[in-house]
Amino acid sequence: MNEHLLNAALTAAARGWHVFPLRPATKRPALHGEASCPRTGACTAGHLKWEQRATTDPDRIRATWSHGPFNVGIATGPSGLLVVDLDTPQHKGSSDAPDGAATFGALCERAGHAVPTTYRVRTASGGEHLYFTAPPDARLPNTAGTVADSVDTRAWGGYVVAAGSITPAGRYEALCGCLAAPLPEWLHTILKPAPKASQAPSEALAGQSRRYADVALASETRNVATAQHGGREAALFRAARALGRFVAWGDLPRHVVEQALQEGGEAAGLSASECRSTLRSALNWSITHNQARRGTA
């Protein structure tokens, strides 16, 4: 068992992916926490978390896995990876939950692209992990449901269980030996954080803020309406996330934003149902994450 898991860790590291040990037969990190940190070794200058202690050094990996049958975690951020996690209804605890692979496939089709060919891993629960190399200048966060229902992503601050790891639910298995493909631009566009609002002075009049919101609404609606095939849904998604903050702040009514972007999306060639689905998820996310106006307490 130890040799199999050691080989899994070395194989991932040979791809340039930073690995760290997970507790045997689980998905939980095996490294000590801050409260129990001995402040020795790698932590002499201060506690290092699993993301900072993950490594590609074969000697360190052999030394670690000589102590037990640890599963293998891959720290996605330091590895330069963006991993798309396609969940199954069973993983969500409900047979009524959407299937991640199906919703991601539908999203790719609406974006005008085939499901990307890349390194894939079947998870113990029957889902899939799709590995992509992140753009070198991007520091993308983890997401949950931002791309689509039952489609999460792991990047900085996240990790995935590597192929070869074993849990009571089953084994993580590589479905192909191909390299991780670059993150598609259309998917990168969806995952980019929403643009920051202008840092208006705290004493600015509410009317000025509403005028700025009106200008942003007109601009974003125009961007959606003129989006080209292959980038239409991504443009609609980004516009909804950008404008959702104005809804959260009370500068724009939600129904006004929805109507304008719905018309813009349909003008670009998207169906009414595609627009509604994209708008609902993107606006919900943006409103939830923009409750406090920037520059205010």
PLY file of the C-alpha trace (Angstrom):
ply
format ascii 1.0
element vertex 297
property float x
property float y
property float z
element edge 296
property int vertex1
property int vertex2
end_header
0.00 0.00 0.00
2.74 2.45 0.97
4.62 1.83 -2.28
1.49 2.37 -4.38
0.70 5.67 -2.68
4.34 6.76 -2.76
4.34 6.15 -6.52
1.12 8.17 -6.84
2.78 11.10 -5.02
5.97 10.85 -7.10
3.97 10.64 -10.34
2.06 13.82 -9.49
5.27 15.60 -8.48
6.93 14.56 -11.75
4.20 16.55 -13.51
5.26 19.60 -11.52
2.35 19.35 -9.07
2.98 20.14 -5.39
1.85 17.30 -3.13
1.27 16.82 0.59
0.02 13.88 2.66
-3.62 13.21 3.48
-4.68 11.00 6.37
-4.82 7.33 5.37
-8.06 6.42 3.55
-9.42 9.98 3.88
-9.40 13.35 2.10
-8.20 15.33 5.13
-4.68 16.80 5.40
-2.31 14.82 7.60
-0.09 17.79 8.50
-0.21 19.41 11.93
-2.32 22.50 12.51
-1.23 25.86 13.86
-2.29 25.07 17.44
-0.01 22.01 17.58
2.83 23.44 15.47
6.22 22.57 17.05
7.89 25.60 15.36
10.69 23.34 14.15
11.83 22.09 10.75
9.88 23.77 7.95
7.95 25.77 10.57
10.98 27.18 12.41
10.20 30.73 11.29
6.45 30.33 11.84
3.66 27.89 11.13
3.29 26.85 7.50
-0.04 25.56 6.21
-0.45 22.60 3.87
-0.47 24.85 0.78
2.92 26.26 1.76
4.40 22.89 2.72
3.34 21.02 -0.42
6.37 19.95 -2.43
7.70 18.41 -5.64
10.96 17.30 -3.97
11.27 13.48 -4.45
13.44 13.08 -1.34
10.94 14.88 0.89
8.11 12.86 -0.64
9.90 9.54 -0.03
10.67 10.54 3.56
7.05 11.50 4.25
5.43 8.44 2.68
7.86 6.12 4.46
5.91 6.86 7.66
2.53 5.58 6.54
-0.01 4.89 3.76
-0.96 8.51 3.22
-3.32 9.49 0.47
-2.03 12.23 -1.84
-3.24 15.81 -1.91
-2.32 18.21 -4.73
-2.17 21.90 -3.77
-3.70 23.40 -6.89
-2.52 27.00 -6.46
1.24 26.36 -6.13
0.92 23.72 -8.86
-0.39 26.30 -11.34
-3.63 24.34 -11.71
-7.31 25.11 -11.99
-9.27 21.90 -11.40
-12.94 21.68 -12.35
-14.79 19.40 -9.93
-17.86 17.75 -11.48
-20.01 16.39 -8.66
-22.61 13.64 -8.81
-26.12 13.84 -7.29
-25.05 11.23 -4.71
-22.11 13.40 -3.69
-24.55 16.28 -3.06
-26.67 13.95 -0.91
-29.73 14.17 -3.14
-30.90 12.25 -6.18
-32.59 15.46 -7.33
-29.32 17.42 -7.51
-27.99 18.15 -11.01
-25.16 16.07 -12.43
-21.98 18.15 -12.72
-20.78 16.48 -15.91
-24.13 17.09 -17.61
-24.39 20.74 -16.58
-20.77 21.42 -17.55
-21.32 19.76 -20.92
-24.39 21.93 -21.51
-22.42 25.03 -20.55
-19.66 24.14 -23.03
-22.24 23.62 -25.75
-23.86 26.99 -25.08
-20.43 28.61 -25.15
-19.85 27.08 -28.59
-17.07 24.71 -27.53
-16.61 20.98 -27.04
-15.87 19.68 -23.54
-12.09 20.23 -23.32
-9.72 17.31 -23.71
-7.41 17.33 -20.72
-6.06 15.22 -17.86
-9.05 13.78 -15.98
-9.47 11.83 -12.75
-12.52 9.83 -11.71
-13.24 10.48 -8.05
-14.18 7.86 -5.48
-17.81 9.08 -5.58
-18.04 8.73 -9.36
-17.53 12.36 -10.24
-14.66 13.77 -12.29
-11.81 16.23 -11.88
-10.72 18.09 -15.01
-7.21 19.51 -14.68
-6.20 22.74 -16.45
-3.08 24.85 -16.26
-3.97 28.30 -14.99
-2.74 31.43 -16.82
0.63 32.39 -15.29
-0.53 35.90 -14.36
-3.80 34.77 -12.79
-4.44 34.01 -9.11
-7.87 32.46 -9.32
-9.79 31.54 -6.13
-11.85 28.46 -5.41
-15.48 28.60 -6.50
-18.64 26.68 -5.61
-21.46 26.78 -8.15
-20.11 29.88 -9.90
-19.58 28.06 -13.21
-22.76 25.97 -13.04
-24.77 23.82 -10.64
-22.66 20.98 -9.17
-19.54 22.42 -10.86
-16.91 23.69 -8.42
-13.31 24.72 -9.05
-10.11 24.43 -7.03
-7.21 26.86 -7.43
-5.43 29.04 -4.83
-6.42 28.00 -1.34
-7.69 24.62 -2.53
-6.54 21.09 -3.17
-7.70 17.91 -4.85
-7.12 14.25 -4.08
-4.64 12.78 -6.54
-5.15 9.71 -8.72
-4.07 6.56 -6.88
-5.50 7.65 -3.53
-7.94 5.26 -1.87
-10.94 5.92 0.39
-13.68 3.59 1.70
-15.86 4.87 -1.17
-13.32 3.76 -3.78
-10.18 4.73 -5.63
-9.28 7.93 -7.47
-8.34 6.84 -10.99
-6.70 8.72 -13.86
-8.91 8.39 -16.94
-6.15 9.39 -19.36
-2.45 10.08 -19.30
-2.61 13.27 -21.33
-1.23 16.57 -20.12
-3.34 19.19 -18.38
-4.58 21.55 -21.08
-4.44 25.34 -20.71
-7.56 26.80 -19.11
-9.92 27.76 -21.97
-10.26 31.52 -22.31
-14.07 31.40 -22.22
-13.94 29.52 -18.90
-11.25 31.86 -17.56
-13.55 34.77 -18.37
-16.31 33.28 -16.21
-13.92 32.64 -13.32
-12.28 36.07 -13.26
-13.29 38.07 -10.19
-15.82 40.80 -10.95
-14.19 44.18 -11.70
-13.73 46.40 -8.70
-16.06 49.35 -8.36
-14.62 52.81 -8.63
-13.43 54.02 -5.25
-15.85 56.94 -4.90
-15.38 59.19 -1.85
-17.49 58.12 1.09
-19.25 61.50 1.08
-20.34 61.24 -2.58
-24.00 61.90 -3.12
-26.32 58.94 -3.68
-27.39 60.49 -6.99
-23.82 60.32 -8.29
-23.64 56.64 -7.39
-26.89 55.93 -9.21
-25.68 57.79 -12.30
-22.53 55.67 -12.30
-24.69 52.55 -12.02
-26.82 53.69 -14.97
-23.72 54.20 -17.10
-22.42 50.77 -16.09
-25.77 49.17 -16.96
-25.77 50.71 -20.43
-22.15 49.72 -21.05
-22.52 46.13 -19.86
-25.76 45.64 -21.80
-24.02 46.85 -24.96
-21.11 44.46 -24.35
-23.51 41.54 -24.05
-25.57 42.46 -27.11
-22.45 42.73 -29.30
-20.68 39.60 -27.96
-19.52 37.19 -30.63
-20.44 33.51 -30.96
-18.39 31.49 -28.50
-18.22 34.28 -25.95
-21.84 35.28 -25.53
-22.69 33.40 -22.34
-19.37 34.34 -20.75
-20.07 38.00 -21.55
-23.55 37.74 -20.05
-22.18 36.06 -16.94
-19.50 38.70 -16.40
-21.98 41.53 -16.94
-24.41 40.09 -14.41
-21.66 39.68 -11.83
-20.42 43.23 -12.45
-23.91 44.75 -12.15
-25.06 42.58 -9.25
-23.14 44.77 -6.81
-25.29 47.76 -7.79
-28.38 45.68 -7.03
-26.90 44.75 -3.63
-26.16 48.42 -2.90
-29.62 49.62 -3.89
-28.42 51.62 -6.92
-30.28 49.49 -9.47
-33.46 47.38 -9.11
-32.83 43.72 -9.85
-35.68 43.51 -12.36
-34.18 46.39 -14.36
-30.82 44.64 -14.59
-32.43 41.31 -15.48
-34.60 42.84 -18.20
-31.73 44.79 -19.79
-29.31 41.86 -19.81
-32.01 39.42 -20.90
-32.68 41.61 -23.94
-28.95 41.99 -24.58
-28.36 38.24 -24.38
-31.23 37.44 -26.72
-29.99 40.12 -29.14
-26.62 38.35 -29.18
-28.30 35.05 -30.10
-28.81 33.29 -26.77
-32.17 31.69 -26.04
-34.46 33.16 -23.41
-33.98 30.14 -21.13
-30.19 30.31 -21.45
-30.25 33.97 -20.47
-32.52 33.40 -17.48
-30.39 30.54 -16.14
-27.13 32.45 -16.48
-28.56 35.66 -15.04
-30.08 33.95 -12.03
-26.88 32.23 -10.91
-24.56 35.16 -11.66
-26.74 37.80 -10.00
-27.37 35.62 -6.94
-23.62 35.15 -6.49
-22.79 38.82 -6.98
-25.53 40.09 -4.66
-24.48 37.65 -1.93
-20.81 38.64 -2.17
-21.31 42.43 -2.43
-23.50 43.27 0.54
-21.08 45.91 1.83
-20.31 48.84 -0.47
-16.57 49.22 -1.09
-15.03 52.02 0.89
-17.62 51.88 3.68
-17.56 50.17 7.07
0 1
1 2
2 3
3 4
4 5
5 6
6 7
7 8
8 9
9 10
10 11
11 12
12 13
13 14
14 15
15 16
16 17
17 18
18 19
19 20
20 21
21 22
22 23
23 24
24 25
25 26
26 27
27 28
28 29
29 30
30 31
31 32
32 33
33 34
34 35
35 36
36 37
37 38
38 39
39 40
40 41
41 42
42 43
43 44
44 45
45 46
46 47
47 48
48 49
49 50
50 51
51 52
52 53
53 54
54 55
55 56
56 57
57 58
58 59
59 60
60 61
61 62
62 63
63 64
64 65
65 66
66 67
67 68
68 69
69 70
70 71
71 72
72 73
73 74
74 75
75 76
76 77
77 78
78 79
79 80
80 81
81 82
82 83
83 84
84 85
85 86
86 87
87 88
88 89
89 90
90 91
91 92
92 93
93 94
94 95
95 96
96 97
97 98
98 99
99 100
100 101
101 102
102 103
103 104
104 105
105 106
106 107
107 108
108 109
109 110
110 111
111 112
112 113
113 114
114 115
115 116
116 117
117 118
118 119
119 120
120 121
121 122
122 123
123 124
124 125
125 126
126 127
127 128
128 129
129 130
130 131
131 132
132 133
133 134
134 135
135 136
136 137
137 138
138 139
139 140
140 141
141 142
142 143
143 144
144 145
145 146
146 147
147 148
148 149
149 150
150 151
151 152
152 153
153 154
154 155
155 156
156 157
157 158
158 159
159 160
160 161
161 162
162 163
163 164
164 165
165 166
166 167
167 168
168 169
169 170
170 171
171 172
172 173
173 174
174 175
175 176
176 177
177 178
178 179
179 180
180 181
181 182
182 183
183 184
184 185
185 186
186 187
187 188
188 189
189 190
190 191
191 192
192 193
193 194
194 195
195 196
196 197
197 198
198 199
199 200
200 201
201 202
202 203
203 204
204 205
205 206
206 207
207 208
208 209
209 210
210 211
211 212
212 213
213 214
214 215
215 216
216 217
217 218
218 219
219 220
220 221
221 222
222 223
223 224
224 225
225 226
226 227
227 228
228 229
229 230
230 231
231 232
232 233
233 234
234 235
235 236
236 237
237 238
238 239
239 240
240 241
241 242
242 243
243 244
244 245
245 246
246 247
247 248
248 249
249 250
250 251
251 252
252 253
253 254
254 255
255 256
256 257
257 258
258 259
259 260
260 261
261 262
262 263
263 264
264 265
265 266
266 267
267 268
268 269
269 270
270 271
271 272
272 273
273 274
274 275
275 276
276 277
277 278
278 279
279 280
280 281
281 282
282 283
283 284
284 285
285 286
286 287
287 288
288 289
289 290
290 291
291 292
292 293
293 294
294 295
295 296
